[in-house]
């Protein structure tokens, strides 16, 4: 079983991954943020480092999915390879922060990789408004996120909604994080677990 959690920056993907892994006693696979050598540079000079950053994430995520499928274990994954390809990279290109040449190269690589990948058995999308996302980002206080702009988050949110509305690769569960405060409310977490159990039972 492979469950993946998708959502904008600050939506709570990492927190939910940990909580669900603990509950189900499944293996957690986290986004390789702290090990990414381009993040600080990217947030300080987006145009220069956008392609490098996205290629690092694409490579890391592809390797992660391959390992998940080879491992044969029940896994909860923090963020998907589809978000890199359908949201972050095209957003950087649209903002003029990634050249058309680099974006074309990126798309070709993703399309090649996609042919070797299986989609998650269940995708959980954490949907949140900009004020909620900003509150989470400020609360966790990562230095490299201090320069994230509201318009950047808003562009990402629009792309997430467009992607989710057309998602057809498998089962999908949408959680409204403006209303569901799972990090601090056990009852809200219980609601999510109940919905996941219903989806999982439907897979067998």
KAJO-V289097 format. One record per helix or strand of 2 or more residues. SS is the DSSP state (H for helix, E for strand). FROM is the first residue (numbers start at 1). LEN is the number of residues. If there is no record, write none. Layout:
ss->SS from->FROM len->LEN
ss->SS from->FROM len->LEN
This chain:
ss->E from->2 len->6
ss->H from->13 len->12
ss->E from->27 len->3
ss->H from->39 len->6
ss->H from->46 len->26
ss->E from->75 len->4
ss->H from->81 len->14
ss->H from->100 len->15
ss->E from->122 len->6
ss->H from->130 len->11
ss->H from->143 len->3
ss->H from->150 len->16
ss->E from->171 len->6
ss->H from->186 len->16
